[in-house]
Amino acid sequence: MLYVMTFEWQPGLSREQRDGALARRAQWQYPAGFSAQGEYWLGSEDTAVVVVFEAESFAPIMEVSLAWGDMFRINTFPAVTAADGLAMGAAALQQRSI
């Protein structure tokens, strides 16, 4: 299943802690069962990173949250592509009108 995960900086982190996150990320790898489709670093003071990924179970999602929860508030949302969303929406609308 496709998901989007957002990472917002934990409040109160020092500049050194934030800088350390970059060095830490350079050494860290996604866990097994977590297939990142894209990782985006934002020019935002709040949300710092967005990851689009696939996972078949909750285990790798939990592993990422445990690995980075000290630096970020992490939110995970199920998602679909625009094409899939349009198809699902059309089917749902058709069912609703029956």
N, C-alpha and C positions, 0 to 999 in steps of 0.2 A: 504494500500500500504506500502511496505517496504522502509525504508530510512536509511541513515547513516548520523550522525551529528558529526562534528569535532569541538573541542573547543581548540583554541590557546590562550595562555595568552595575554592579552592586554599589549602593551609595557609600560614600566615605572612603573609597579607595584612593591611595596616594598615586602620584605620577609614577613613582618607582614600581608600585604594584601593577599598574596598567602596562608599563613598559615590560615588566617581567612576564606578563601574559603573552606578549609577542614571542619572547624567547621560548616560553613553555610550549606555545602552539607549534613552533618550528620543530620540536622534538616529539610532539604527540601525534598519534594516528587514531583514526576512527576505529571503533571496535568491530569485530566480526558481526555480520548481520546488519550492518549499517552501511548502506550504499549511497554516498553523497553524490548527488547529481550536479550540485553547484554550491560553492561557498562564497558569500559576498561580504566584503567589509565595507561598511557604510561610513560616509562622512557626516556622522551624527553624534551628538553628545550623549544621547540616550541609548538607542538601539545601535549596537556596535557591529553585530554579525547576523546574517540571515543564511541559513542552510536549507536547501531543498534536498530531500533524501527519500529513499525507500527503505522500509523495514517490514519484516514479516512477523515480528513479535515485539513486545514491550521491552525485553531485556536490553538490547543495545541502546534504546532511548534512555532507559534508566542509567545505564553505564555512562553515557555522555553527561547527563545531569549530575551524577555524582562526581565525575571528573572535573567539572567546571562550575559547580554551584557556589564555590567560594568566591569566584570572580564575577559571575553573571547571574542575573535572574533569567531563567530560561523558560520559554513558553513553546509548546509544541501543538501544532494544529494539523488535522487531516486535511488533505488538499486533493484537487483534481486539476488536470490541464484544462485550458479554456475549451478545447474541442470536446473533451469528455464531459465537462460541465454543461455545455450546450446540449449535447445528446441526452444526458440525464435529465436536464431541465425540461426538454421537449417531451420526453417520456412521462415525466411526473405531471406535466400540465395536461397531457392527453388522458392520463388516468384520472385526474381530478375532474375533468369535464364529462366523464362517463357516469 
